[in-house]
């Protein structure tokens, strides 16, 4: 299964371990998105950066809109009508962490 990962927060005040993990995921800028296969390694990396990103399974329609670049970062616009909460709190009251299928709606608002 493919998961879409979007960086929500910027570079200021990011812990060293999280910064290095974000670089390995190719999420170097705010509002960048990557699509990766869901593996144990990726799950471990998401656990490290959960305070800076949001993620969920990407459906076929979203993958088609994004294109076919596997592992390459996509530069997206900020979401129309905002993230739906604070960028410092976990989903559903905020923007961070695992969103599930709601990630597809967010990506649609960012394209």
TIMI-2910 file (N, C-alpha, C, CB; in pm, 1 decimal, decimal comma, always signed):
<rs>
+----------+----------+----------+----------+----------+----------+----------+----------+----------+----------+----------+----------+------+
!      n_x !      n_y !      n_z !     ca_x !     ca_y !     ca_z !      c_x !      c_y !      c_z !     cb_x !     cb_y !     cb_z ! resn !
+----------+----------+----------+----------+----------+----------+----------+----------+----------+----------+----------+----------+------+
!    +83,8 !   -117,1 !     +0,0 !     +0,0 !     +0,0 !     +0,0 !    +89,1 !   +124,4 !     +0,0 !    -95,8 !     -0,8 !   +121,6 !  Unk !
!    +49,0 !   +223,9 !    -75,4 !   +125,1 !   +348,8 !    -82,7 !    +67,0 !   +448,6 !    +16,5 !   +123,4 !   +407,4 !   -227,1 !  Unk !
!   +157,6 !   +520,0 !    +84,3 !   +113,7 !   +624,1 !   +176,3 !   +170,7 !   +757,6 !   +131,1 !   +156,8 !   +592,1 !   +321,7 !  Unk !
!    +91,0 !   +861,2 !   +148,3 !   +133,3 !   +997,8 !   +117,6 !   +173,0 !  +1064,0 !   +248,0 !    +20,1 !  +1078,8 !    +44,9 !  Unk !
!   +289,6 !  +1128,9 !   +248,3 !   +341,4 !  +1196,9 !   +366,4 !   +361,2 !  +1343,6 !   +330,1 !   +475,5 !  +1131,6 !   +416,6 !  Unk !
!   +303,6 !  +1434,0 !   +410,8 !   +313,1 !  +1577,7 !   +385,6 !   +379,3 !  +1644,2 !   +505,1 !   +172,8 !  +1639,7 !   +358,4 !  Unk !
!   +479,3 !  +1726,6 !   +477,6 !   +541,8 !  +1803,6 !   +584,7 !   +454,9 !  +1924,9 !   +615,4 !   +686,2 !  +1847,2 !   +545,9 !  Unk !
!   +417,9 !  +1938,9 !   +743,0 !   +327,9 !  +2045,3 !   +785,8 !   +404,2 !  +2162,5 !   +845,9 !   +227,5 !  +1991,9 !   +886,5 !  Unk !
!   +504,8 !  +2134,1 !   +924,4 !   +576,6 !  +2237,9 !   +997,6 !   +710,1 !  +2270,1 !   +931,1 !   +599,2 !  +2194,5 !  +1142,5 !  Unk !
!   +761,0 !  +2389,1 !   +958,1 !   +884,0 !  +2436,9 !   +897,5 !  +1008,9 !  +2384,9 !   +965,2 !   +885,8 !  +2584,8 !   +898,6 !  Unk !
!  +1121,0 !  +2453,7 !   +944,2 !  +1251,6 !  +2405,5 !   +988,1 !  +1292,0 !  +2455,2 !  +1126,2 !  +1355,5 !  +2446,1 !   +889,2 !  Unk !
!  +1227,9 !  +2559,2 !  +1175,1 !  +1269,3 !  +2620,2 !  +1300,5 !  +1243,4 !  +2528,7 !  +1420,1 !  +1197,6 !  +2752,1 !  +1319,9 !  Unk !
!  +1346,5 !  +2500,2 !  +1497,6 !  +1331,6 !  +2424,8 !  +1621,4 !  +1312,7 !  +2274,9 !  +1604,3 !  +1217,7 !  +2478,1 !  +1696,3 !  Unk !
!  +1348,5 !  +2219,1 !  +1490,8 !  +1333,6 !  +2076,0 !  +1468,0 !  +1449,0 !  +2001,4 !  +1535,0 !  +1328,5 !  +2044,6 !  +1316,3 !  Unk !
!  +1416,1 !  +1894,9 !  +1608,7 !  +1518,9 !  +1813,8 !  +1673,4 !  +1612,5 !  +1754,5 !  +1568,0 !  +1454,5 !  +1701,4 !  +1758,5 !  Unk !
!  +1736,7 !  +1729,9 !  +1606,8 !  +1837,6 !  +1680,8 !  +1512,0 !  +1796,4 !  +1548,1 !  +1448,8 !  +1972,4 !  +1664,8 !  +1582,2 !  Unk !
!  +1752,0 !  +1452,6 !  +1529,4 !  +1711,9 !  +1321,6 !  +1477,4 !  +1595,5 !  +1335,3 !  +1379,5 !  +1673,1 !  +1227,5 !  +1592,8 !  Unk !
!  +1499,0 !  +1418,9 !  +1413,4 !  +1384,2 !  +1439,5 !  +1325,7 !  +1426,7 !  +1509,4 !  +1196,8 !  +1275,8 !  +1521,2 !  +1397,3 !  Unk !
!  +1517,5 !  +1607,3 !  +1207,0 !  +1564,2 !  +1678,9 !  +1087,6 !  +1632,3 !  +1582,8 !   +990,7 !  +1661,1 !  +1792,4 !  +1126,6 !  Unk !
!  +1717,0 !  +1494,6 !  +1043,1 !  +1785,9 !  +1397,9 !   +958,5 !  +1687,2 !  +1300,6 !   +894,3 !  +1890,2 !  +1321,2 !  +1039,8 !  Unk !
!  +1587,3 !  +1258,5 !   +969,6 !  +1486,6 !  +1166,8 !   +915,6 !  +1403,8 !  +1235,3 !   +807,4 !  +1394,9 !  +1115,1 !  +1027,9 !  Unk !
!  +1367,4 !  +1361,5 !   +827,5 !  +1294,1 !  +1435,9 !   +725,6 !  +1375,9 !  +1447,8 !   +597,1 !  +1257,0 !  +1575,2 !   +777,7 !  Unk !
!  +1505,8 !  +1466,7 !   +609,6 !  +1592,5 !  +1472,5 !   +491,3 !  +1596,7 !  +1338,1 !   +419,7 !  +1734,6 !  +1515,0 !   +530,9 !  Unk !
!  +1600,4 !  +1228,4 !   +495,1 !  +1600,2 !  +1095,1 !   +434,6 !  +1469,2 !  +1067,4 !   +362,0 !  +1624,2 !   +988,3 !   +541,3 !  Unk !
!  +1360,3 !  +1124,8 !   +412,1 !  +1229,6 !  +1110,4 !   +346,9 !  +1211,4 !  +1208,7 !   +231,9 !  +1118,2 !  +1129,9 !   +448,4 !  Unk !
!  +1312,4 !  +1295,6 !   +207,2 !  +1308,3 !  +1398,6 !   +102,9 !  +1201,7 !  +1503,8 !   +132,0 !  +1282,3 !  +1334,7 !    -33,5 !  Unk !
!  +1172,3 !  +1527,3 !   +258,8 !  +1076,9 !  +1630,8 !   +298,7 !  +1155,8 !  +1747,9 !   +356,4 !   +972,5 !  +1575,8 !   +402,8 !  Unk !
!  +1218,9 !  +1825,0 !   +269,9 !  +1307,6 !  +1931,2 !   +315,0 !  +1236,7 !  +2065,0 !   +330,9 !  +1421,6 !  +1946,0 !   +218,9 !  Unk !
!  +1116,0 !  +2077,5 !   +277,8 !  +1043,3 !  +2203,7 !   +284,8 !   +900,2 !  +2181,8 !   +332,4 !  +1043,6 !  +2272,9 !   +148,5 !  Unk !
!   +845,9 !  +2287,4 !   +386,2 !   +706,6 !  +2287,3 !   +428,3 !   +616,5 !  +2267,9 !   +305,9 !   +671,3 !  +2419,2 !   +502,6 !  Unk !
!   +508,4 !  +2194,4 !   +321,9 !   +410,3 !  +2165,1 !   +217,2 !   +465,8 !  +2076,8 !   +106,4 !   +359,5 !  +2293,4 !   +157,6 !  Unk !
!   +573,4 !  +2003,9 !   +133,1 !   +621,3 !  +1906,6 !    +34,9 !   +560,0 !  +1771,3 !    +68,7 !   +778,2 !  +1898,8 !    +33,4 !  Unk !
!   +543,5 !  +1687,4 !    -32,0 !   +474,9 !  +1559,3 !    -17,6 !   +554,3 !  +1451,5 !    -90,3 !   +329,7 !  +1567,1 !    -72,5 !  Unk !
!   +563,7 !  +1333,1 !    -30,0 !   +621,8 !  +1216,6 !    -96,3 !   +523,9 !  +1101,0 !    -85,2 !   +759,9 !  +1178,8 !    -34,4 !  Unk !
!   +529,7 !  +1011,2 !   -181,4 !   +448,1 !   +890,2 !   -180,4 !   +543,3 !   +772,0 !   -173,9 !   +354,2 !   +881,7 !   -306,8 !  Unk !
!   +530,0 !   +690,1 !    -69,8 !   +619,0 !   +576,4 !    -47,8 !   +538,9 !   +451,3 !    -18,8 !   +716,0 !   +604,7 !    +66,9 !  Unk !
!   +604,3 !   +336,5 !    -37,7 !   +544,2 !   +209,4 !     +3,3 !   +545,8 !   +202,3 !   +155,6 !   +620,3 !    +87,4 !    -59,3 !  Unk !
!   +439,5 !   +147,4 !   +213,3 !   +431,7 !   +134,5 !   +358,7 !   +510,3 !    +10,6 !   +401,4 !   +282,9 !   +125,5 !   +406,6 !  Unk !
!   +628,6 !    +33,7 !   +457,9 !   +714,0 !    -74,2 !   +507,8 !   +744,0 !    -48,5 !   +654,7 !   +846,1 !    -85,0 !   +425,2 !  Unk !
!   +807,7 !   -143,2 !   +718,1 !   +845,5 !   -127,4 !   +857,7 !   +942,1 !    -11,9 !   +878,7 !   +906,8 !   -254,9 !   +909,1 !  Unk !
!  +1033,1 !     +5,3 !   +784,8 !  +1129,5 !   +114,7 !   +793,3 !  +1059,1 !   +249,5 !   +786,4 !  +1233,6 !   +103,6 !   +681,3 !  Unk !
!   +967,1 !   +264,2 !   +693,3 !   +894,8 !   +390,6 !   +678,0 !   +809,3 !   +417,1 !   +802,0 !   +806,3 !   +388,3 !   +550,4 !  Unk !
!   +746,5 !   +313,8 !   +857,7 !   +666,7 !   +330,9 !   +979,3 !   +752,7 !   +380,0 !  +1095,1 !   +598,0 !   +199,2 !  +1017,2 !  Unk !
!   +873,7 !   +326,8 !  +1106,8 !   +965,6 !   +372,2 !  +1210,6 !  +1006,7 !   +516,9 !  +1190,6 !  +1088,4 !   +284,1 !  +1213,8 !  Unk !
!  +1028,8 !   +555,1 !  +1066,0 !  +1065,6 !   +693,6 !  +1035,9 !   +949,3 !   +788,0 !  +1066,6 !  +1107,9 !   +707,4 !   +888,1 !  Unk !
!   +827,4 !   +744,4 !  +1037,9 !   +710,4 !   +826,8 !  +1067,6 !   +694,3 !   +846,9 !  +1217,8 !   +584,1 !   +763,1 !  +1009,1 !  Unk !
!   +729,4 !   +746,2 !  +1295,9 !   +721,8 !   +758,9 !  +1440,9 !   +817,1 !   +867,2 !  +1491,5 !   +753,7 !   +624,7 !  +1507,7 !  Unk !
!   +931,8 !   +882,2 !  +1425,9 !  +1030,5 !   +983,6 !  +1465,0 !   +982,3 !  +1124,1 !  +1428,6 !  +1166,1 !   +955,2 !  +1397,5 !  Unk !
!   +917,1 !  +1139,1 !  +1312,9 !   +880,1 !  +1272,2 !  +1262,5 !   +731,2 !  +1304,0 !  +1278,8 !   +917,6 !  +1283,3 !  +1116,6 !  Unk !
!   +661,1 !  +1230,4 !  +1362,0 !   +516,2 !  +1246,9 !  +1375,0 !   +474,1 !  +1386,6 !  +1420,0 !   +463,1 !  +1145,9 !  +1472,0 !  Unk !
!   +565,1 !  +1462,5 !  +1481,2 !   +533,7 !  +1598,2 !  +1526,3 !   +553,7 !  +1703,1 !  +1417,5 !   +618,6 !  +1633,3 !  +1645,7 !  Unk !
!   +590,8 !  +1661,6 !  +1297,3 !   +618,7 !  +1755,9 !  +1188,8 !   +544,5 !  +1722,8 !  +1059,4 !   +766,7 !  +1759,5 !  +1161,7 !  Unk !
!   +483,4 !  +1604,3 !  +1049,6 !   +419,9 !  +1560,4 !   +925,2 !   +280,4 !  +1505,2 !   +950,6 !   +505,8 !  +1454,7 !   +856,0 !  Unk !
!   +205,6 !  +1488,4 !   +843,7 !    +79,8 !  +1416,2 !   +845,6 !    +84,3 !  +1313,6 !   +732,8 !    -42,7 !  +1513,4 !   +830,4 !  Unk !
!    +16,2 !  +1200,1 !   +751,2 !    +23,0 !  +1094,8 !   +650,0 !   -103,1 !  +1009,6 !   +651,6 !   +146,2 !  +1006,7 !   +672,4 !  Unk !
!   -117,8 !   +932,3 !   +543,1 !   -229,5 !   +840,7 !   +529,1 !   -219,4 !   +766,4 !   +397,1 !   -362,8 !   +915,6 !   +538,6 !  Unk !
!   -303,4 !   +663,4 !   +379,3 !   -298,4 !   +586,5 !   +254,4 !   -353,5 !   +667,5 !   +137,4 !   -377,1 !   +455,4 !   +269,0 !  Unk !
!   -276,7 !   +670,8 !    +30,5 !   -317,3 !   +746,0 !    -88,8 !   -398,2 !   +655,9 !   -181,2 !   -193,3 !   +803,1 !   -163,4 !  Unk !
!   -516,1 !   +704,3 !   -223,9 !   -597,2 !   +624,8 !   -316,1 !   -549,6 !   +646,3 !   -459,5 !   -747,1 !   +661,4 !   -302,8 !  Unk !
!   -602,9 !   +567,5 !   -551,8 !   -559,4 !   +572,3 !   -691,8 !   -584,3 !   +708,2 !   -755,9 !   -630,4 !   +465,0 !   -771,8 !  Unk !
!   -696,3 !   +771,0 !   -722,0 !   -729,5 !   +901,1 !   -779,5 !   -625,9 !  +1006,5 !   -738,9 !   -870,5 !   +944,8 !   -735,1 !  Unk !
!   -586,0 !  +1004,1 !   -612,8 !   -484,4 !  +1099,2 !   -564,5 !   -350,4 !  +1073,1 !   -630,1 !   -470,2 !  +1090,8 !   -411,7 !  Unk !
!   -312,6 !   +946,2 !   -642,1 !   -185,6 !   +912,8 !   -706,9 !   -184,1 !   +957,9 !   -852,3 !   -159,6 !   +762,4 !   -698,8 !  Unk !
!   -297,9 !   +945,9 !   -918,8 !   -307,1 !   +989,0 !  -1057,8 !   -291,4 !  +1140,8 !  -1069,4 !   -440,9 !   +944,7 !  -1118,4 !  Unk !
!   -350,9 !  +1214,9 !   -974,2 !   -338,2 !  +1361,0 !   -974,9 !   -194,3 !  +1404,2 !   -950,0 !   -430,2 !  +1423,1 !   -869,5 !  Unk !
!   -126,7 !  +1334,7 !   -859,0 !    +11,1 !  +1370,6 !   -826,1 !   +108,5 !  +1333,0 !   -936,7 !    +52,7 !  +1303,8 !   -697,2 !  Unk !
!    +83,1 !  +1224,3 !  -1006,5 !   +174,9 !  +1176,8 !  -1109,0 !   +240,4 !  +1048,3 !  -1064,0 !   +280,8 !  +1282,4 !  -1140,9 !  Unk !
!   +343,2 !  +1007,8 !  -1131,9 !   +404,5 !   +876,7 !  -1108,9 !   +541,9 !   +882,1 !  -1045,0 !   +414,6 !   +803,7 !  -1237,2 !  Unk !
!   +584,4 !   +995,0 !   -992,7 !   +719,8 !  +1008,2 !   -939,5 !   +731,3 !   +938,2 !   -803,8 !   +758,5 !  +1157,1 !   -926,7 !  Unk !
!   +779,9 !   +818,8 !   -799,1 !   +792,2 !   +743,1 !   -674,5 !   +910,4 !   +795,1 !   -592,3 !   +809,2 !   +592,1 !   -704,1 !  Unk !
!   +885,2 !   +830,8 !   -467,9 !   +989,7 !   +875,1 !   -378,1 !  +1038,7 !  +1017,0 !   -401,1 !  +1102,7 !   +784,0 !   -388,4 !  Unk !
!   +989,0 !  +1082,9 !   -505,5 !  +1028,8 !  +1220,7 !   -535,1 !   +934,5 !  +1315,5 !   -462,7 !  +1027,9 !  +1248,3 !   -688,8 !  Unk !
!   +986,1 !  +1425,8 !   -410,0 !   +897,9 !  +1520,2 !   -340,6 !   +814,4 !  +1602,3 !   -438,1 !   +979,8 !  +1613,3 !   -252,3 !  Unk !
!   +689,8 !  +1625,8 !   -401,4 !   +600,3 !  +1711,8 !   -475,8 !   +588,3 !  +1842,0 !   -398,2 !   +460,8 !  +1644,5 !   -498,1 !  Unk !
!   +599,3 !  +1954,7 !   -465,9 !   +578,3 !  +2084,1 !   -401,4 !   +430,9 !  +2118,0 !   -415,0 !   +669,1 !  +2196,4 !   -464,4 !  Unk !
!   +362,4 !  +2131,6 !   -302,7 !   +220,0 !  +2161,0 !   -303,6 !   +195,0 !  +2300,6 !   -246,6 !   +142,2 !  +2054,7 !   -223,4 !  Unk !
!    +76,6 !  +2355,1 !   -275,8 !    +33,9 !  +2481,3 !   -217,7 !    -14,5 !  +2455,8 !    -74,7 !    -78,1 !  +2547,6 !   -303,9 !  Unk !
!    -21,4 !  +2558,5 !     +9,2 !    -87,6 !  +2540,0 !   +138,6 !   -233,9 !  +2501,1 !   +114,6 !    -78,1 !  +2670,1 !   +225,7 !  Unk !
!   -293,9 !  +2421,8 !   +202,3 !   -430,7 !  +2376,3 !   +176,7 !   -531,0 !  +2491,1 !   +181,3 !   -470,2 !  +2269,7 !   +277,8 !  Unk !
!   -622,6 !  +2491,3 !    +84,8 !   -730,6 !  +2590,4 !    +85,9 !   -815,2 !  +2567,2 !   +210,3 !   -818,4 !  +2581,3 !    -44,3 !  Unk !
!   -855,4 !  +2673,3 !   +276,0 !   -933,2 !  +2670,5 !   +400,4 !   -855,3 !  +2612,0 !   +516,9 !  -1060,1 !  +2591,2 !   +380,2 !  Unk !
!   -723,7 !  +2607,7 !   +507,1 !   -638,7 !  +2569,9 !   +619,2 !   -630,6 !  +2420,6 !   +646,2 !   -686,3 !  +2637,3 !   +740,5 !  Unk !
!   -556,2 !  +2386,6 !   +750,8 !   -533,0 !  +2247,6 !   +788,3 !   -648,9 !  +2188,1 !   +867,2 !   -406,3 !  +2236,7 !   +869,0 !  Unk !
!   -739,9 !  +2269,9 !   +914,0 !   -851,3 !  +2218,0 !   +993,2 !   -816,8 !  +2209,3 !  +1140,9 !   -892,5 !  +2081,5 !   +942,1 !  Unk !
!   -725,4 !  +2291,0 !  +1185,5 !   -685,0 !  +2292,6 !  +1324,8 !   -542,7 !  +2341,1 !  +1337,6 !   -699,7 !  +2154,7 !  +1387,0 !  Unk !
!   -492,7 !  +2337,5 !  +1459,2 !   -358,0 !  +2384,2 !  +1487,4 !   -253,7 !  +2292,1 !  +1423,5 !   -335,7 !  +2393,3 !  +1638,6 !  Unk !
!   -141,8 !  +2350,6 !  +1378,4 !    -35,1 !  +2267,9 !  +1324,0 !    +55,8 !  +2216,1 !  +1434,7 !    +46,2 !  +2346,7 !  +1221,6 !  Unk !
!    +14,9 !  +2236,8 !  +1559,4 !    +92,1 !  +2187,8 !  +1673,1 !    +21,7 !  +2074,8 !  +1746,8 !   +120,3 !  +2300,9 !  +1768,8 !  Unk !
!    -97,0 !  +2037,1 !  +1702,0 !   -175,3 !  +1932,4 !  +1768,4 !   -198,3 !  +1814,8 !  +1674,3 !   -310,2 !  +1988,4 !  +1817,3 !  Unk !
!   -217,0 !  +1695,6 !  +1730,6 !   -241,3 !  +1577,9 !  +1646,0 !   -382,7 !  +1577,3 !  +1587,1 !   -218,8 !  +1450,0 !  +1726,8 !  Unk !
!   -395,9 !  +1508,3 !  +1474,5 !   -525,2 !  +1490,6 !  +1408,6 !   -615,7 !  +1409,1 !  +1500,2 !   -508,9 !  +1420,7 !  +1269,5 !  Unk !
!   -742,2 !  +1434,4 !  +1516,8 !   -832,9 !  +1517,7 !  +1439,0 !   -847,6 !  +1660,9 !  +1488,8 !   -965,4 !  +1454,8 !  +1436,5 !  Unk !
!   -797,8 !  +1696,5 !  +1607,3 !   -812,4 !  +1834,2 !  +1654,4 !   -708,1 !  +1926,3 !  +1590,9 !   -800,9 !  +1839,4 !  +1807,1 !  Unk !
!   -603,9 !  +1870,2 !  +1533,0 !   -498,8 !  +1948,2 !  +1469,5 !   -461,7 !  +1891,0 !  +1334,8 !   -376,8 !  +1954,7 !  +1558,1 !  Unk !
!   -339,5 !  +1919,1 !  +1291,4 !   -298,0 !  +1881,0 !  +1156,7 !   -194,4 !  +1769,2 !  +1153,2 !   -243,4 !  +2000,3 !  +1086,1 !  Unk !
!   -138,4 !  +1728,6 !  +1265,1 !    -24,6 !  +1636,5 !  +1265,7 !    -66,5 !  +1491,0 !  +1282,0 !    +71,0 !  +1673,8 !  +1376,1 !  Unk !
!    +21,6 !  +1401,2 !  +1239,5 !     +3,0 !  +1258,6 !  +1263,5 !    -76,5 !  +1187,0 !  +1156,0 !    -63,8 !  +1239,0 !  +1393,5 !  Unk !
!   -120,1 !  +1066,7 !  +1190,4 !   -190,6 !   +979,6 !  +1096,4 !   -333,0 !  +1028,9 !  +1073,6 !   -192,1 !   +834,8 !  +1147,8 !  Unk !
!   -369,7 !  +1048,5 !   +945,8 !   -501,8 !  +1097,3 !   +908,2 !   -591,4 !   +988,8 !   +851,2 !   -488,4 !  +1207,9 !   +808,7 !  Unk !
!   -535,1 !   +881,7 !   +804,8 !   -616,7 !   +782,1 !   +736,7 !   -657,3 !   +833,2 !   +599,2 !   -741,3 !   +747,2 !   +820,3 !  Unk !
!   -777,1 !   +800,0 !   +557,1 !   -826,0 !   +836,4 !   +423,4 !   -843,5 !   +986,9 !   +405,5 !   -957,9 !   +767,2 !   +396,3 !  Unk !
!   -846,7 !  +1063,1 !   +513,2 !   -863,7 !  +1208,7 !   +503,0 !   -745,2 !  +1276,2 !   +434,6 !   -883,4 !  +1268,8 !   +641,5 !  Unk !
!   -633,4 !  +1206,8 !   +421,3 !   -516,1 !  +1265,4 !   +353,8 !   -547,4 !  +1296,6 !   +208,2 !   -395,1 !  +1170,0 !   +362,3 !  Unk !
!   -632,7 !  +1216,9 !   +146,3 !   -667,6 !  +1238,6 !     +5,9 !   -742,6 !  +1370,4 !    -13,1 !   -752,3 !  +1122,1 !    -46,2 !  Unk !
!   -828,9 !  +1404,1 !    +80,8 !   -902,8 !  +1529,9 !    +75,1 !   -807,8 !  +1648,4 !    +92,7 !  -1013,1 !  +1532,8 !   +183,0 !  Unk !
!   -711,0 !  +1636,4 !   +183,0 !   -614,5 !  +1743,2 !   +206,1 !   -529,2 !  +1765,8 !    +82,0 !   -525,5 !  +1710,4 !   +326,8 !  Unk !
!   -481,6 !  +1657,5 !    +21,1 !   -400,4 !  +1670,4 !   -101,0 !   -482,6 !  +1736,4 !   -211,8 !   -348,3 !  +1531,1 !   -147,9 !  Unk !
!   -609,7 !  +1701,2 !   -222,6 !   -696,7 !  +1764,6 !   -321,5 !   -707,8 !  +1914,2 !   -302,7 !   -833,2 !  +1703,9 !   -316,1 !  Unk !
!   -708,6 !  +1959,7 !   -175,1 !   -714,7 !  +2103,2 !   -147,7 !   -580,3 !  +2172,2 !   -168,9 !   -762,3 !  +2126,8 !     -5,9 !  Unk !
!   -471,3 !  +2094,1 !   -176,4 !   -338,1 !  +2151,5 !   -193,5 !   -294,1 !  +2158,0 !   -339,9 !   -238,0 !  +2071,3 !   -114,4 !  Unk !
!   -363,5 !  +2090,8 !   -427,7 !   -325,8 !  +2091,1 !   -570,5 !   -380,5 !  +2213,1 !   -642,7 !   -376,2 !  +1963,9 !   -639,5 !  Unk !
+----------+----------+----------+----------+----------+----------+----------+----------+----------+----------+----------+----------+------+
</rs>
